[in-house]
């Protein structure tokens, strides 16, 4: 019997979204008798280790992205040297990994230094146009973004093409011939869910310290409301669950059907506007949302504003939360998710594998 082809998955450690949305792709690779190797760092790698304990795990150089300021441009400018160093280390490490593990193809989620001209690869991402805050940044940096994306033979965009899309102009309308719309990705399923007894559920994610700032605000504000509330902190491996006593109750982390049960039972969800979170909610066809984008993260601000303009969500800044108002208005802003389309991932994997022939 021939050896299974080996596929290297890489993901950016920027919250849990990049690692979580690759979970159905890893599951599909296993179903296709491929041998996945999982390479990331920090909480992204920890999530993969929890979901796939029997697969090989590889630690990559950390980007160490944080959001100390509410100015995205300043944050990125400060951290650009360390990001470039991490990308350079990736370029040195990747050929060694390919040779050591005899990798056939690469599926890369937003690690810009993970490419190799001799290795067939697909870039997984929805932000083909980056939501830069200033026009001069778009003119200067968008060509660089395209240059790096085109280091990959294929670009897998986790969205539908056309009117029912989630990404808006971030991922739509580009004439690049190597874009493949593979459909929204979510690790969550709608079957076998247990009803939970929470009216407000807050799902936290994203880089520090902004994640912690939002948690602190929510702990204070939810404690003043009569509704039963839960905060899911988004911290893998953390302790300190509090599921009794005064509200809000606290859960360090939830995954799979447990997470789906909490999200689908809530009458109001409070969360960032991360693309992976929106794909999860679209999969579940979840209810009313209060979106609190990470300050200065223009991609989340763009996605949130789009949903608000369509009357599908409420929007509040994390330092001006008015949860009583959001609860009172929840039924006026329902997401009305588009009907799910059933897309088969097999042809996309086959096209990638054919490049390795």
ABEGO torsion letter per residue (X at the ends): XBBBBBBBBBBBBBEAAAAAAAAAAAAAAAAAGBBBBBBBBEAAAAAAAAABAABBBBBBBBAGBBBABABAAAAAAAAAAAAAAAAAAAAAAAAAAAAAAGBABBBBBGBAABBBAABBBBBBBABABBBBABAAAAAAAAAAAAAAAAABABBBBBBBBEAABAAEAAABGBABAABBBAEBBBABBABGBBBBABABBBBBBEBOAAAAAAAAAAAAAAAABABBBBBBAGBBGBBGBBABEBOBBBBABBBEAAAAAAAAABABBBBBABAAAAAAAAAAGBBBBBBBBBBGBAAAAAAAAAAAAAGABBBBBAAABBAAAAAAAAAABBAGBBBBBBBBAAAAAAAAAAAAX
